[in-house]
């Protein structure tokens, strides 16, 4: 006896646009835009940053810490959504991201800049993870392929526009304005989420006890930091153990 598995017809773009929560999806897409564009912003803006605040030896850390923080935050965002609620978690992510942008815009030295970049990565990484959580909760499964295609398009556009924005601000000697621009977008996005994002149902007992794999994330973090540290150590005898330790 054989069973036939019926596959649902793929949704059309008209169905996506007509979905009840499509406006909320647009907001989620803006959150991904902020993270994706900001991740590449430093490719063109950091030369102007180090020219003013110094710390050229740590220029690669602006990207390394951003990516590292986004990985850690993204891995834990789903758990926090179960415990705090989706809306509250998204608002926290936007707030952390916006605070990081403001800190980088006000940075008097490279140390403050790097702290700001870390916060930006954490907030942005959380937004990316939570966008996928929200998509699975707010939309039926037949719409997911189209929605994921939209998110992929946002990432692709950000790869082009992010460095362009940074270059324009750097060329005008207004690199701080680039971070203020993203901070302003985060503020508007936070207000929109607060007004239009519905509150999700609470997590079940089993979901609420889900834990973040902190141990494995710590090992990944140490590896990335080891590689970054090896890049600023002038003595090869000191840099080699750092690099080998990170690789191990």
C-alpha positions as CSV (number, residue, x, y, z in Angstrom):
1,X,0.0,0.0,0.0
2,X,1.5,3.3,-1.0
3,X,0.9,6.7,0.4
4,X,0.9,9.9,-1.7
5,X,2.3,13.0,-0.1
6,X,0.5,16.0,-1.5
7,X,2.6,19.1,-1.8
8,X,1.0,22.5,-1.4
9,X,1.0,24.8,-4.3
10,X,3.7,27.5,-4.0
11,X,2.3,30.9,-2.9
12,X,2.3,33.8,-5.4
13,X,3.8,37.2,-4.8
14,X,0.2,38.6,-4.6
15,X,-0.5,36.2,-1.7
16,X,2.7,37.4,0.0
17,X,1.7,41.1,-0.3
18,X,-1.9,40.3,0.8
19,X,-0.7,38.5,3.9
20,X,-2.0,39.9,7.2
21,X,1.4,40.6,8.7
22,X,3.2,41.7,5.5
23,X,3.8,45.2,6.9
24,X,5.5,43.6,9.9
25,X,7.7,41.6,7.5
26,X,8.7,44.8,5.9
27,X,9.9,46.0,9.3
28,X,11.8,42.8,9.8
29,X,13.5,43.3,6.4
30,X,14.6,46.7,7.4
31,X,16.2,45.2,10.5
32,X,18.1,42.8,8.3
33,X,19.1,45.7,6.0
34,X,20.6,47.5,9.0
35,X,22.7,44.6,10.0
36,X,23.8,43.6,6.5
37,X,24.7,47.1,5.3
38,X,26.4,48.0,8.6
39,X,28.5,44.8,8.4
40,X,30.1,46.2,5.2
41,X,30.1,49.8,6.2
42,X,33.5,49.7,7.7
43,X,35.1,48.5,4.5
44,X,35.1,52.2,3.3
45,X,34.6,54.2,6.4
46,X,37.4,52.8,8.7
47,X,40.3,54.5,6.9
48,X,38.7,57.9,7.8
49,X,38.1,56.6,11.4
50,X,41.7,55.7,12.1
51,X,42.9,58.9,10.5
52,X,41.0,60.8,13.3
53,X,41.0,58.5,16.3
54,X,44.1,56.3,15.6
55,X,44.3,52.6,16.3
56,X,45.2,51.5,12.8
57,X,46.6,48.2,14.2
58,X,43.1,47.3,15.3
59,X,41.2,48.2,12.2
60,X,40.4,44.6,11.4
61,X,38.9,44.2,14.9
62,X,36.0,46.5,13.8
63,X,34.8,43.7,11.5
64,X,35.9,40.7,13.6
65,X,34.1,41.8,16.7
66,X,31.0,42.8,14.8
67,X,30.8,39.3,13.2
68,X,31.7,37.5,16.4
69,X,29.0,39.4,18.4
70,X,26.4,38.7,15.7
71,X,27.1,35.0,15.8
72,X,26.8,34.8,19.5
73,X,23.7,37.0,19.7
74,X,22.1,35.2,16.8
75,X,22.6,31.8,18.4
76,X,21.0,33.0,21.6
77,X,18.2,35.2,20.2
78,X,15.8,32.3,19.7
79,X,16.1,31.2,23.3
80,X,15.5,34.8,24.5
81,X,12.5,35.0,22.2
82,X,11.0,32.0,24.0
83,X,11.7,33.4,27.4
84,X,11.0,37.1,27.0
85,X,8.6,37.1,24.0
86,X,9.3,37.9,20.4
87,X,8.4,41.5,20.5
88,X,10.4,42.3,23.7
89,X,13.4,40.5,22.3
90,X,13.3,42.4,19.0
91,X,13.0,45.7,20.8
92,X,16.0,44.9,22.9
93,X,17.9,43.9,19.8
94,X,17.1,47.2,18.1
95,X,18.0,49.1,21.3
96,X,21.4,47.4,21.6
97,X,22.1,48.0,17.9
98,X,21.2,51.7,18.1
99,X,23.2,52.2,21.2
100,X,26.2,50.7,19.4
101,X,25.8,53.0,16.5
102,X,25.6,56.0,18.8
103,X,28.7,54.9,20.7
104,X,30.7,54.5,17.4
105,X,29.5,57.9,16.2
106,X,30.8,59.5,19.4
107,X,33.9,57.4,19.7
108,X,37.0,59.5,20.9
109,X,39.3,56.5,20.3
110,X,39.5,53.1,18.8
111,X,38.6,51.3,22.0
112,X,35.2,53.0,22.2
113,X,34.7,52.4,18.5
114,X,35.3,48.7,19.0
115,X,32.8,48.5,21.9
116,X,30.3,50.2,19.7
117,X,30.9,47.8,16.8
118,X,30.5,44.9,19.2
119,X,27.1,46.2,20.3
120,X,26.1,46.8,16.7
121,X,27.0,43.2,15.8
122,X,25.1,41.8,18.8
123,X,22.0,43.8,18.1
124,X,22.0,43.2,14.4
125,X,22.7,39.5,14.7
126,X,19.8,39.2,17.1
127,X,17.6,41.0,14.6
128,X,18.5,38.6,11.8
129,X,17.8,35.5,13.9
130,X,14.5,37.0,15.3
131,X,13.4,37.9,11.8
132,X,13.4,34.2,10.9
133,X,11.6,33.3,14.2
134,X,9.0,36.0,13.5
135,X,8.5,34.8,9.9
136,X,7.8,31.2,11.1
137,X,5.3,32.5,13.7
138,X,3.5,35.1,11.7
139,X,3.2,33.5,8.3
140,X,2.0,30.2,6.9
141,X,4.6,27.7,5.7
142,X,3.6,28.1,2.0
143,X,4.8,31.8,2.1
144,X,8.2,31.0,3.5
145,X,10.1,30.4,0.2
146,X,8.9,33.8,-1.1
147,X,9.8,35.6,2.1
148,X,13.2,34.0,2.3
149,X,13.8,35.1,-1.3
150,X,13.0,38.7,-0.2
151,X,15.4,38.5,2.7
152,X,18.1,37.2,0.4
153,X,17.5,40.1,-2.0
154,X,18.0,42.5,1.0
155,X,21.3,40.9,1.8
156,X,22.4,41.2,-1.8
157,X,21.4,44.9,-2.1
158,X,23.1,45.6,1.2
159,X,26.4,44.2,-0.1
160,X,26.4,47.0,-2.7
161,X,24.8,49.8,-0.8
162,X,26.6,49.5,2.6
163,X,30.1,50.2,1.4
164,X,28.7,53.0,-0.9
165,X,27.1,54.7,2.1
166,X,30.3,54.5,4.1
167,X,32.4,55.8,1.1
168,X,30.1,58.8,0.6
169,X,30.3,59.8,4.3
170,X,34.0,59.2,4.4
171,X,34.6,61.3,1.3
172,X,32.7,64.1,2.8
173,X,34.8,63.8,6.0
174,X,31.6,62.9,7.9
175,X,32.3,59.3,9.0
176,X,30.5,59.9,12.3
177,X,27.4,60.8,10.3
178,X,27.4,57.3,8.8
179,X,26.9,55.8,12.2
180,X,24.4,58.5,13.2
181,X,22.4,57.6,10.0
182,X,22.1,54.0,11.1
183,X,21.3,55.0,14.7
184,X,18.5,57.1,13.4
185,X,17.1,54.3,11.3
186,X,17.3,52.0,14.4
187,X,15.3,54.6,16.4
188,X,12.5,54.8,13.8
189,X,12.5,51.0,13.5
190,X,12.2,50.6,17.2
191,X,9.2,52.9,17.3
192,X,7.6,51.0,14.4
193,X,8.1,47.7,16.1
194,X,6.6,48.9,19.3
195,X,3.5,50.1,17.5
196,X,2.9,47.4,14.9
197,X,4.5,44.2,16.0
198,X,2.0,41.9,17.7
199,X,2.8,40.1,20.9
200,X,3.4,36.5,20.4
201,X,2.1,33.7,22.6
202,X,4.3,32.5,25.5
203,X,6.6,29.5,25.2
204,X,5.7,26.1,26.4
205,X,7.3,24.5,29.3
206,X,9.8,22.5,27.2
207,X,10.7,25.5,25.1
208,X,11.2,27.8,28.0
209,X,14.0,25.5,29.4
210,X,16.0,25.5,26.1
211,X,19.5,26.7,26.8
212,X,22.0,28.6,24.8
213,X,25.2,26.6,23.9
214,X,27.4,29.0,25.8
215,X,30.4,26.6,26.0
216,X,30.6,26.1,22.2
217,X,30.1,29.8,21.6
218,X,32.9,30.6,24.0
219,X,35.2,28.4,22.1
220,X,34.3,30.0,18.8
221,X,34.8,33.4,20.4
222,X,38.2,32.6,21.7
223,X,39.2,31.3,18.3
224,X,38.1,34.5,16.5
225,X,39.8,36.7,19.2
226,X,43.0,34.6,18.9
227,X,43.2,35.3,15.2
228,X,42.4,39.0,15.7
229,X,45.0,39.3,18.4
230,X,47.7,37.5,16.3
231,X,47.2,40.3,13.7
232,X,48.2,43.0,16.1
233,X,51.2,41.3,17.7
234,X,54.5,42.4,16.2
235,X,56.6,39.6,17.6
236,X,56.2,36.5,15.4
237,X,57.1,34.3,18.3
238,X,54.0,35.6,20.2
239,X,51.7,35.7,17.2
240,X,52.3,32.1,16.1
241,X,50.9,30.5,19.4
242,X,47.9,32.8,19.2
243,X,47.1,31.8,15.6
244,X,47.7,28.0,16.2
245,X,45.6,28.2,19.4
246,X,42.8,29.8,17.5
247,X,43.0,27.2,14.7
248,X,43.0,24.3,17.3
